[in-house]
Amino acid sequence: MKLTNNFDWRVKLGILLVLTSALLYTVHYLIFNDAHGVFFYIGIDIAFVPIEVLLVVLVVENAISSREKKLIMEKLNMVIGVFFSEVGTDLMKDIVDLDPDTVEIRDELLVNASWTSNDFKAATEKIKNFDYTLPIKNDNHESIEFLQNTKEFLVGKRKFLLALLENPNLLEHETFTDLLWAVFHLMEELDKRDNIQNLPVNDYQHLNGDAVRVYSLMIQEWLQYMEHLEDNYPYLFSLAVRTNPFDPASQVMV
């Protein structure tokens, strides 16, 4: 019904504009009694229509679309910020504490206020090419404890994660969508297992792969988000630096 009403409104407006144009041309003819001039200007106006369409479609609409996309990305960055505040930063910290190989990339992730776009680019290249591994095994007590704690943590955030996945704007941010699905999948895998402490070796290997996927995607998204904060929200960036999960000396106090 709503679509029909909008269509009727547009049709009525179009008819009104055409009739107004016809009336104005008629008045022009009655005043100047010049049919040749009227048809001449009608021809000129019709000939200019393709150029008007070109300007509207390629220039004006593109400018409007770019502005709308920028607004959508701003909203998405707010969503990403809430994700890291509620889930991401704590989960990354737990993985960092478990992963002995983090020391190999730690120096590249000690973000601070002096970082430039080149620093973020170099760090991104480093972590993209890094071979992520986690020691999740049946004979590693710390890794089993990590899985249990992660299960409880993520299951407690189920409603929050579902709310994020329902956001229609996520289609504009493919990498963050991939991260959310990876986190949600890890939560589902852990939640379906009643006893994390007595699993087959293959199960631990599978969960290890799921955790590695989350870890690698999250670091990349975290770096992009940190760069966004530095460029646009210095006060939020300051807090993010002071709670950097990769900095063992980080403290929230200034």
N, C-alpha and C positions, 0 to 999 in steps of 0.2 A: 504494500500500500504506500509506504514511504517513498519507494523508488518511483512509483507511478505518479505520485504528487509532484516530485521533483521534475520528472519528465514533462508533466503538464505545465508546470511553471516555466520551464525553459521554452516550450513550444509557444506559449502565450507571449512570452517576452520577445521571441523571434518574430512572431507575426506583428506585434506592436511596432517593433523597430523597422520592419519592412514597410508597413503602412505609413509610418512617420516619414521614412525616406521618400516614398512615392508622393506623399502630400507636399513635402518641401520642393520636390522637382516640379510638381504641378503649380505651386505658388510661383516658382521661378519663371515658368512658362507664361503664366497669366500676367505677371508684372512686365516681363521683357518681350513677350510674344516672339520668342526665338526658339523654335523647335530644334533647329540645327545645333544650337549651343547646348541645349538640354541633353540631346543624345550624344553630343561630343563629350560632355563631362561624365555622362553615364559610362561611356566606353572607356574613358581614362580611369575612372574609379574601378571598373571591372578588371581592367588590365593590371591595376596595382594590387588586386586581391592576392595573387600568389606571393608577392613580396611581403604583404602583411602577414600571411600565413607563415612564411619563412621566419619573419622576425618574432612572431609569437611562439612558434613551436621550438625553434632552435636557440633563440636568445632569451626571451622572457621566461619561457617554461624551464629552460635549463638553469637559469638563475634561481628560480623558485625551488626547483628540485634540489639544487646544491644547498640552499638555505635549509630546506626541510631535512635533508640528510645530515647536515651539521647539527641541527637540533636533536635529531634522533640519536646521533652518536654521543651527544652530551648526556642525554638521558641514559644511554647504555653505559657510559662511564660511571654514572651514579650507581647503576645496578652492579657494575663490576666492583666498585668501591664497597658497597654493602656486602657483596659476596666475600671479599677478602677480610672485611671486618668480622663477619659472622663465622666464616668457615675457612677460607683460604690461608690466612696467615698462621692460624693455629695448626692446621693440617700440615702445612709446609714445615713448620718448626718441628713437629713430631717426626716427619720423614728425615729432615736434616739431622736430628739427633740419632736416628737409626742408621743413616747412611755414612759409612766411613770414607766413601769416595768424594763426599762433598768438599773436602779440603782442596781438591784439585780445581774446583771452580769458585771457591769462596772469595778469593781476591777480586774476581771479575764481577762479583755481586754485592760488593760493599759500596752501595750507592750513597753519594753524598751531594751536597749543594753545589759542588764545583763541577759536577758532571755535565758534559755537553752531549749533543746529539751523536757525535762520533763515539763517545764512550758507551752510550747505550747501544749503538750499532755494533761495536766490537764485542760487547758482552753478549748480545743476541747471537752473533755468529759463533761465539765460543760455546754457548749452551746448546745451540742447535746441533753442533757436531760432537757433543759430549756423549760418551757411551754410558747411559744410565744403568746402574745395577743396584739392587737392594738385597741385603742378606736375609731374605725371608725363607727360612728352612725349618723343618720339623725339629731339628736339634738346637735351634737358636732361641733361647728363652726370651730375649729382648724383642725379637721379631714377632713372636707369638703374642707377647704382651701388647706390642704395637697394634697388631690386628684386632685384638680384643677391645682395646681403647678406641681405635678408629671406628670399629663397629658401633660401639655405644655412642660415640660422638656424632657420627653421620646419621644414624637412625634417629637421634634426637633432633636433627636438623632436617628431617624428611619433608615436613610441611614447607619449610623455608625453601628448600631446593625445588620442590614441585611448583611453588609460586614463581620462582625465577624461570623455570622452563615454560611456564604459561605465558610469558611475556612475548607478544607478537613481534616486537622489535628485534628479538634475538637473531632473526634471519639476516639482519644487516651486519652482524658480527659473527662470522663463521668460526673463528678460532675460539671465542669465548663459549659459543654453543658446544663445540667439541669438548671443551674442558668440562662444562656442566654435565654433559652426557657421560663423560669418563668418571666423574665423581659419583654421579647417580648410579652408574653401573657397579662401581666398587662397593657402594653402600648395599646394593641389592645382593651382590655376591656374598658379602659378609653376613647380611641379615638372614639369608637362606640357610646358613650353617649354624646349627644350634650350639655345637661345641667346637670352638676354634682350636682348642688344644690337642685334639685327636683327629687329625685329618691325614689322608694319604699324601705321600710325597708329591704326586702330580697335582693335588689340590693346592699345596703351598706354592708350587711353581706357577700355577694359574693365577693365584692371588698376587704373587710377586709381579707378574706381567701387568696386571690391572693397576697395581700401585705405582709401578714405573711409568705407565701411561699417564696417570694423573700427575705425577711429579714433573715429568718433562713438559707437559702442556701448561701446568700451573706456573712454572718458572718463566716460561716465555710470556704468558699473559701478565704476570706480575711485573716484568720489566717494562712492558708497554704501558701498564697502568702507572708505574712510577714515573716514567717520562711524561705522561699526561699530567700528573700532579705537579711535577716540577715546572712545567710550562704554564699551568693555569691556576693551581691552588697551592701556593708556597706553604701555607699553614698546615694543610693536610699532608704535604710532602714532608714537612719537618717531623710530624708524628710517625709517618711511615718509615722514615730513616731511623728514628729512635726505637722502632719496634721491628727492625729488619731481622727476619728469622735466620739469615745467613751470617749475621754478625754476633759472635759469641760475647762481645763486650757491649752490646747494645743495652741501653736502659732508657726507660720512658722519661725519667727526670731530666730536665734541661740543665 
